């Protein structure tokens, strides 16, 4: 899907904010005041799936380009960024153990 120029920041900037919330809640990594590279450095040892890490790194760097360099994304980049965010959340959501009955 093609996002109008004024909508790109409406997608990528919230993705970065949401990333900060997820990292803090799931991994106790505070990334609000960090660059994407600093965040990736801190989160790397905590992710066992290197494919997830690589996709996350690509998405965060693209979000930086959109936010700071006013990068124009392609429809494929937009779709991949949203798909990456979705898969990251799905793959890192803790599985709750079923409670045993007494």
Secondary structure, 3 states (H helix, E strand, C coil): CCCCHHHHHHHHHHHHHHHHHHHHHHHCCCCCCCCHHHHHHHHHCCCCCHHHHHHHHHHHHHHHHHHHHCCCCCHHHHHHHHHHHHHHHHHHCCCCCCCCCC
